[in-house]
Amino acid sequence: MSWDKNTRNCSELDKTIELLKELKIPYKVKVLGTVIGHGNNDDYALSDKHEIRRLDYNDKVILEQMRRNDDCDFDDLIISLKFEKSKVPKKWKIEVRN
């Protein structure tokens, strides 16, 4: 554990969902799994769990992913990546190391 490491949620998924609701565009959200934070603030929260999700709407898919950084002075990030439905990766890892 590092005193400087945190888990930061940089995903645009929640903002996209709010916009889709406002525009009345149908969508589906699926939880792909759960990851746990490994930083000082995460430990302070005792159990900092983050759901990693998939959002489907129109012909688009947004996938979230936890990007772990082994360096104790850099934060772990939850990011989102947008794909055309026809180009979504067949296999998706919810957690990867930089």
C-alpha distance (Angstrom), angle and dihedral (degrees) to the residues before:
residue distance angle dihedral
M1 . . .
S2 3.78 . .
W3 3.76 126.6 .
D4 3.81 88.5 -139.9
K5 3.81 101.1 45.1
N6 3.82 122.6 99.7
T7 3.77 138.2 163.9
R8 3.81 111.4 -113.7
N9 3.77 122.6 -165.1
C10 3.81 106.5 -143.3
S11 3.80 94.8 161.8
E12 3.79 119.5 131.6
L13 3.81 92.3 -155.5
D14 3.82 97.9 103.8
K15 3.82 92.5 48.2
T16 3.79 90.2 49.1
I17 3.81 91.8 50.3
E18 3.82 91.1 51.5
L19 3.81 90.5 50.5
L20 3.81 92.0 48.2
K21 3.82 89.6 51.2
E22 3.81 91.7 50.6
L23 3.80 91.4 49.0
K24 3.82 91.6 43.6
I25 3.80 91.8 -125.4
P26 3.82 112.8 156.4
Y27 3.81 116.5 -117.9
K28 3.81 141.8 165.5
V29 3.80 127.4 -141.6
K30 3.79 121.7 -160.5
V31 3.82 126.3 -174.9
L32 3.81 108.4 -130.6
G33 3.79 95.7 -173.6
T34 3.78 146.2 -58.1
V35 3.82 130.4 -89.1
I36 3.80 128.4 -168.1
G37 3.81 125.2 -135.3
H38 3.82 118.2 -117.2
G39 3.80 104.0 -161.9
N40 3.78 140.8 95.8
N41 3.80 95.0 -93.8
D42 3.79 90.1 42.4
D43 3.82 91.7 54.8
Y44 3.80 90.4 45.6
A45 3.79 88.3 58.5
L46 3.84 86.1 54.6
S47 3.78 93.7 -139.8
D48 3.78 115.1 26.4
K49 3.80 102.9 -179.5
H50 3.79 122.1 174.7
E51 3.79 125.2 -164.8
I52 3.79 114.5 -135.9
R53 3.80 109.5 -147.4
R54 3.78 145.8 -172.1
L55 3.81 122.3 -141.2
D56 3.82 120.9 -160.7
Y57 3.81 122.1 -169.8
N58 3.80 134.0 149.5
D59 3.82 105.1 -29.8
K60 3.83 94.1 -31.9
V61 3.81 135.5 94.9
I62 3.80 127.0 -166.0
L63 3.80 116.8 -161.6
E64 3.80 125.3 -168.8
Q65 3.78 124.1 -145.6
M66 3.81 137.4 -178.0
R67 3.82 110.7 -128.2
R68 3.79 107.9 -159.3
N69 3.78 120.7 -158.5
D70 3.81 116.1 -156.9
D71 3.81 91.5 -154.9
C72 3.80 106.8 98.0
D73 3.82 92.1 -143.4
F74 3.82 95.3 57.3
D75 3.79 125.3 76.2
D76 3.78 125.6 -119.6
L77 3.80 111.3 -119.6
I78 3.78 134.7 -148.7
I79 3.79 106.5 -151.0
S80 3.79 136.6 177.0
L81 3.80 127.3 -137.9
K82 3.80 125.1 -163.7
F83 3.82 123.3 -142.4
E84 3.78 139.1 175.6
K85 3.82 106.1 -110.0
S86 3.79 90.3 -115.6
K87 3.83 91.3 55.4
V88 3.82 101.6 46.9
P89 3.83 110.3 131.3
K90 3.82 112.9 -105.0
K91 3.82 90.7 -135.8
W92 3.80 121.6 37.2
K93 3.78 125.9 -172.5
I94 3.79 112.4 -150.2
E95 3.81 89.9 -157.0
V96 3.82 129.5 36.6
R97 3.80 135.2 168.5
N98 3.81 121.1 -125.6
